Amino acid sequence: MKQSKFPPGWDEERVRRVLAHYEQQTEEEAVAEDEAAFEDSTQTVIEVPRELLPAIRELIGKYQESRRA
């Protein structure tokens, strides 16, 4: 059987909690969460080609690691 791989700091329990959160959300709660994300002045939303996502995730991971140090 293939072993699941999780990002650093994640495990099966955390994945289950995140899934439960989104599965239990009403449509109104989901919309409110999305709107709040767009209003967060510390974040931005951009469109990028899907094939760039692995490199972007890696870059974000490195950035987060450097901020923890």
Secondary structure, DSSP 8 states (H G I E B T S, - for coil): -------TT--HHHHHHHHHHHHH--HHHHHHHHHHHHH-TT-------GGGHHHHHHHHHHHHHHHH-
